[in-house]
C-alpha cells in the first residue's frame, strides 16, 4: 500500500478548489430542459443539448436553483412568457459552477432570461403555422358553416370544470327556451396531456359524427402557463381537418392559441361559446 494517499474527501476538496479557482465567474448558457421539478421550494433541472440534424444528445448536465432565487425567478418568468418551465423548453440560464465534496458537481442557476424562451416559442409557433399552411389545412375549418339548427353539441372539456358548468347553464337557461342536446367528451385541459387527451376525444366524436352539429372545446380561466398544450401541431391538424365546425372558448384573451387560429369560430370564454350557439338559433 502506498504510504502517500488521499482520502476521497481530500481528493474532492482539491477538485472543488480547482473549479473555484479556474471558473470563478457566472456564465450565460442556452440549453433544453430534459427535466424540471420542484422540491422543498428549490428547482432541480436536467439540461440537455441536442444535435440539430439528428436530435442526438451531445451534452447533459444537472442544475439547481435555490429557493431564495427561485422565488424571484419563477413568477417573473411565468408573467413574461405566459408559460411555466417544462420539459422540452429552450432556456437561457445564468449559472456558476459548484462542486460539493459530498454531492458532486452541479450548475447553480442565478437567473433565467425569459425573452430567449419567448423567441424560441414564437419560432416554434410560426413553424407550426407555416407547416399547416403548406399542408393546405390552416383555413379548412373556416370553409364550414355552423348549421342553421345547430342543437346537438359535442363538448370537449374537463368534466368538473367550472367553465363546463357555466356553458351548460347558459344553454339550458336561455331566454328563448331553445333546447340543446349536450354530450360531454371528458379531456385533460391543462399540462402536457392536453394534446393526446383532446385528440382522443375528437376521435371518439368522429366515430359518431352524424349525431352532432358542432364541436365545442372549452376551458374556463386558469393560469396562462397551462395553455401550452393548445399550441401543438398534432392537435391543430386534427381540429383543422375535422369534418364539422369546431368552436373554441378556452378562457383566455391575452394570446390566441394555434388551436384558436384553426378553429371555425373562436370566442373568449365558455359562456361566450354558449351565447354564440344561442344567437345562431335566434337568427334562424
Secondary structure, 3 states (H helix, E strand, C coil): CCCCCCCHHHHHHHHHHHHHHHCCCCEEEEEEEEEEEEECCEEEEEEEEECCCCCCEEEEEEEEECHHHHHHHHHHHHHHHCCCCCCCCEEEEEEEEEEECCCEEEEEEEEECHHHHHHHHHHHHHHHHHHHHHCCCCCCHHHCCCCCCCCEEEEEECCCCHHHHHHHHHHHCCCCCCCCEEEEEECCCCCCCHHHHHHHHHHHHHCCHHHCCEEEEECCCCCHHHHHHHCCHHHHHHHHCCCCCEEEECCCCCCCCHHHHHCCEEECCHHHHHHHHHHHHHHC
